[in-house]
Amino acid sequence: MYERKIPEDLECGINVSMKVLSGKWKACILDSISKGVRRPSELHTAISSAAPRVINMQLRELEEYGMVCKKIFPGTPLKVEYYLTPTGESILPLVAAIDQWGLTNREHIIRMQEALQ
């Protein structure tokens, strides 16, 4: 198993938050689940810019951190749904704040990107 050469500083709240939310699609996944998108195929449709494999990997990481729980329904074909845990629900205000900041500053960021090209 991989062992970090430099130990993580989990005494800093920002580091803890970034550990959970790092990854391009995790905030989008949490937001989608909070809006009722529960099945992996629905998440793949809702976040069409992300590869299904990436969404599945990030779902697994969110499950490891206790942000989401996976419910497996017996039968054929197998049915899986994801739900937010109380800890996952507690991070939603942060995700909403990130979304609001992005919407507020969207035009500025686009202009800055275009200026660099």
N, C-alpha and C positions, 0 to 999 in steps of 0.2 A: 504494500500500500504506500502511496505517496506521502512523504513526510516533509513539511515545509522547513526550509533552512532558517527562515526568520519567523519566529513565533508571531501569531496574530495578536493584535491588541484588542481584545474583546471587552476592555474596560471602557472604551469609547463608544458611545451610543451610535455615532455616525458609522463606525466600522461594523457594528452589529447590523444596523439597518441595511448597509450596502452589501453585507454578506448575504442577507436574505433576498434583497431585490436585485443584486447584480445579475446580469443576463438581460439580453435585449428585450425579451418578451414576458418576463415574470410579472411585471406590473400589469401588462395587458391581460395576461391569463387570470390574475386575481380579480381584475375589474370585470372581465367577462363572466367568471364564475359567480361573482356577486350579483350580476344582472340576470342570472338564470341559465347560463350556458353550462351544462353539466357534463355532457358526453364528449369524449375525445374528438370524435368526428365533427361535432358542433364547434368545438374550439378551433379545429383546423379550418373550418369554413369561416368562422368569425375573425380569425387572425390569418387571412389568406397569404399575407406577405411572408409568413414564417413557414419553414419546412416542417411537415408533421413530425419528423424525427426530433427536431429541436424542441418543439412544443412538448413532446413526450419526455424528453430528457429534463426539461425545466419543470414539468409537472412532478417528476420523480424527486427533484431537488426540493421543491416546495413541500412535498410530502415528508421528506426527511427532516425538514426544519419545523414540521408541525403546522404549516400554514393551511394545508388542505388535507382532507382525508379521502381515501378512495373506497367506494362501496362497490363490491362485486356481486352481481346478481347471478344466481345459478341458472343454468339452462344453456341451450344451444340456439342461436349463437350467444356467446358470452356477452353480457352487458355490464359496462363499467360506468360509474358516475362519480364526479368529484364534488366535494362540498367544502366550504370554508370552515375551519375550526374557529373557536373563539379568538385564538391568537391571530388567525388569518383575517377575521373581521376587524380586529383592532388595528390592523395596518391600512385599512381602507381609507381613513382620512388622509393619510400620507399619500396614497395613490391618487386620491382626488385632488390634493394640493399640487402634485406634480402635473396632473392633467390640466388644471386651471392655469398654472404657470406657463405650460406649453402653449395653450390657446392664447393667452395674453401676449406672449412674446414671439409667437409664430412668425409674424411678418418681419420682425427685426432679425431673427435668426436666418430666415430665407434671404434677406438682403445681404447679410454678412457673408453667407455662403456664396452668393452670386458674385460679391466683390472679390472673393478669393480666387474665383475661376478665371 
